[in-house]
Amino acid sequence: MNHDSNEFLIAGNWKMNGSSTLFQSFLAAFDKNIDGVNILICPPFTLLGMTNAGVFSLGAQNVSADNNGAFTGEVSATMLSDSGCEYVIVGHSERREYQSEGNQLIAKKLRKSLDAGLKPILCVGESEETRERGLLVEFLTEQLAEALKGLSADDLNKVIVAYEPIWAIGTGKAASVDQVREVHLFIRNYLRELNEKVGQTMPILYGGSVKPSNASELFDIDDVNGALVGGASLEPQTFKEICLKASEKR
């Protein structure tokens, strides 16, 4: 499935939060589709099997780099696909930091996801120290190059990139409009060099303290095609407000 470049993707990453009760409250709040917005919920694994009557898409927060076998506690891409999952987050900064996931492992996970028919959301982003040392471009290039190298145009067509400045995740600090514009343009140009046609349409999400108060100005930026929302995705009305702000831009 190719991307609809006219549609915003708003993804809610619940992280290690949520319950069947919260899921039901989301179903009540999102009782119908929102024009021009693909709404994606990424709950914990335990909630992926819940039916949602097609109101929003479902994604996982992580995936194994292996197909199956003696890997206690792991969940494979084929299992996610089998559970009705459509998307999967790969390389989130918390996985990179707390589980020491490196670029090579993330590349493997991305390929397994594609092989299973999932659409991977590849997270890239720098720490405050990396930015201050002037290594932003080098750092992002390495993350993108390792994950995307060797992929066919068909595979690239299923990938989404999410830019998450690590210093803006869960800190309440959002990157400035100029900072987001600069990095998203860099990513867009990198993707175009990789494949002109695909690079033009691949969705690039912004993540990092996205909330209703800053959503409109973020969605006004060229090459921001949606958001990966953390904390604000745990409250149905707040998350809905962000989705409505995206709808206004279509």
Buried (B, 14 or more C-beta within 10 A) or exposed (E): EEBEEEBBBBBBBBBEEBEEEBBEBBBEBBEEBBEBBBBBBBBBBEBBEBEBEEBBBBBBBBBBBBEEEEEEEBBBBBBBBEBEBBBBBBBBBBBBEEEEBEBEBBBBBBBBBBEBBBBBBBBBBBBEEBBEEEBBEEBBBEBBEBBBEEBEEEBBBBBBBBBBBBBBBEEEEBBEBEBBBBBBBBBBEBBBEBBEEBBEBBBBBBBBBBBBEBBEBBBEBEBBBBBBBBBBBBBBEBBBBBBBBBBEBE
